[in-house]
């Protein structure tokens, strides 16, 4: 039986309660207390701790890609559970991968054996894009005791660290979730932001898509970008060992994109996934005044009345 408790109270109060619970019985400091990443060394040393839960957020939107459950069963970090963002979403919304209701998220997380007292480490088998999305989802529902494995499974494999195979068999837990509106932006929010110029909009799609010189892959979407948006392709975050760039490099990348570190930022992309990685970068350098546009270009460009511009930023 899955136990879940959707909350309608103060999201900030839930965050505070989660932080207090996750510190109970702790003999170490979780890296997300200071920044949102854990190293492979840290996870190798703490993966067996009773308060740590490991989440594999891998998936692929490429047609014909291997089934994520089959790949997970073939090999994963010991103790990990599979979090499929294609399932943990609002299935009634025509926009792909939109956040589900708090009750649905709570049920899905509880079924994975995760409670509010747990420290969650998320990884994926690629370039941390999916892990960034899952990290943001946990934060959006009040759980800030969450970090991303820096370098993900590729770095874990490169270092010869242990793996296990087979399906996960978690024991259901109790999880409370309350949506924190400060973590995300809706279509209505973005209409206001574009009209007022009240927030920096950071579009992390490839420059060709941002400029509107190539057609969008999803049918029915116009090409271009939101008026006033800045462009920082997420591919610039790629490093040789698959880790997030160091803070100095991140600050340079954001500065080159014209991001003012003193002003709020909204990250957006094609479908709300890559924007999570760039939000992770903002958090890493201490820029905590950010939010993610959940619907991103998949939602904005499908509306008949939303303004769209072409050309470089």
Buried (B, 14 or more C-beta within 10 A) or exposed (E): EBEBBBBEEEBEEBBEBBBEBBBEEEEEEBBBBEBBBBBBEBBBEBBEBEBBBBBBBBBBEEEEEEEBEEBBBEEBBEBBBBBBBEEBBBEEBEBBBBBBBBBBBBBBBBBBBBBBBBBBBBBBBBBBBBBBBBBBBBBBBBBBBBBBBBBBBBBBBEEEBEBEEEEBEBEBBBBBBBBBEBBBBBBEBBBEBBEEEEBBBBBBBBBEBBBBEEEBEEEEBBBBBBEBBBBBBBEBBEEEEBBBBEEEBBBEBBEEBEBEBEEBBBBBBBBBBBBBBBBBBBBBBEBEEBBBBBBBBBBBBBEEEBBBBEEEB
